[in-house]
């Protein structure tokens, strides 16, 4: 028997959801009605637009409540995670794993590439202080971490990784408007493939709106999104290095 779950608002299984979106119409009664009809057209019912505001000339923002009748079979859900059932190791465990299975320092190079100027993601993973009580890769004794910062061209990141003989390259992407992150990540992989070096590095992508599924589809070994920490990334990298060595 399927274990169907539905959104929860006021009462279990009532299907109530909150949506927010922008329409290219002026704010006002017609705009709010257009927003309501749009939500109903998406398959929701009992829609109520509870907030609207002008965001610029000819554009308006809406918040609506609606009811979703469809649910999902929770028993059939497969998580999109990089670590799988083994889970992540802590910092000390990662260091012990490297000593036992690799026997040398692991070199990791990372940057926020393209025109993206946000360093918050790459810093949270690489800087020594880390984020939310999870130390960054610079603090790991058995890792040699190089954080190149933001707005680094893909070519420069690859050249630097070659120069320091990196084991892994981390690509951070925060800006996602018009799928610019997809274009940038695709270019990164294409550059490596053109050099014949895709197999040389463990390639990891990260960002608040990035999934493991998308990263793998674009040619990366893994992707880490919201809620990921340095120990998650470090665990994946060292296990992948050992996996590649055993397969060669």
C-alpha positions, -999 to 999 in steps of 0.1 A, spaced: 0 0 0 14 34 -10 24 58 17 9 90 2 19 123 19 4 157 11 13 193 22 3 202 57 -11 236 66 -38 237 93 -48 200 94 -29 169 84 -33 161 47 -52 193 40 -29 201 11 -25 238 19 5 255 4 19 290 2 33 303 -32 52 334 -41 59 346 -77 62 376 -100 40 384 -130 48 410 -158 16 429 -150 9 461 -130 -2 456 -94 -40 461 -89 -73 442 -91 -66 428 -125 -31 417 -115 -44 399 -84 -71 382 -104 -45 372 -130 -24 357 -102 -53 338 -88 -62 323 -122 -26 314 -128 -24 294 -96 -57 276 -104 -43 269 -139 -13 251 -123 -36 225 -108 -42 240 -74 -77 249 -61 -93 274 -36 -66 300 -44 -65 332 -24 -41 360 -32 -31 374 2 -5 399 -8 6 419 -38 31 447 -45 46 465 -74 83 456 -79 89 478 -109 70 494 -137 48 467 -152 58 440 -128 42 428 -95 48 403 -68 22 380 -53 18 357 -23 -11 332 -26 -25 304 -5 -40 274 -23 -48 237 -19 -30 208 -36 -49 176 -41 -20 155 -53 5 139 -30 37 118 -33 44 82 -23 70 87 4 81 51 3 92 55 -33 113 86 -27 151 82 -33 172 110 -17 195 130 -40 226 130 -18 263 126 -26 272 105 5 248 77 2 241 54 32 276 56 46 271 93 56 299 118 63 329 114 86 340 141 110 372 161 106 393 137 127 379 107 109 387 122 76 423 128 86 426 93 99 411 79 67 436 99 46 465 86 67 453 50 65 442 49 28 461 76 10 492 82 30 499 118 20 482 152 21 452 156 -3 454 188 -23 421 207 -28 416 238 -49 384 258 -49 369 291 -62 337 308 -71 341 309 -109 329 331 -137 315 365 -129 299 353 -96 314 376 -68 299 357 -38 325 340 -16 302 330 12 298 294 -2 334 286 -9 345 303 23 321 282 44 337 251 30 373 261 28 382 288 53 397 275 85 369 288 107 343 271 86 306 276 93 281 266 120 306 247 141 320 228 112 357 237 105 367 244 70 391 224 49 421 247 57 420 233 93 423 197 83 459 186 89 459 161 61 444 185 35 463 212 16 435 236 8 438 265 -17 409 290 -17 412 313 -48 382 334 -39 356 348 -64 353 358 -100 380 333 -110 378 323 -147 375 285 -152 407 285 -172 426 301 -143 412 276 -118 422 247 -139 457 261 -145 462 266 -108 450 231 -100 475 217 -126 503 238 -111 498 225 -75 490 190 -87 455 191 -70 435 160 -63 402 178 -63 386 210 -76 357 227 -60 335 251 -80 311 273 -61 281 289 -78 258 313 -60 242 333 -88 217 313 -108 198 339 -128 190 327 -164 209 295 -155 243 312 -157 256 286 -132 247 258 -156 266 275 -185 296 282 -163 297 246 -149 293 232 -183 322 253 -196 344 241 -167 338 204 -176 343 211 -213 376 228 -207 388 198 -186 376 173 -213 394 193 -240 426 190 -221 420 153 -216 421 159 -178 386 152 -166 397 120 -150 427 136 -133 406 155 -107 377 149 -84 353 176 -94 328 189 -69 303 217 -74 284 236 -46 258 263 -41 226 271 -23 204 262 -54 225 233 -66 216 197 -64 238 166 -66 216 154 -95 223 185 -115 260 185 -108 264 149 -119 243 156 -151 267 183 -160 297 161 -156 309 167 -120 315 138 -96 292 153 -70 272 184 -60 265 199 -26 236 223 -18 220 239 12 229 223 45 263 209 34 294 214 54 332 209 49 331 175 64 305 164 38 327 176 10 360 162 25 344 128 31 333 126 -5 366 137 -19 388 113 0 365 83 -6 364 92 -43 402 93 -45 404 59 -29 377 45 -52 395 58 -83 428 43 -71 413 9 -65 396 10 -99 428 19 -118 
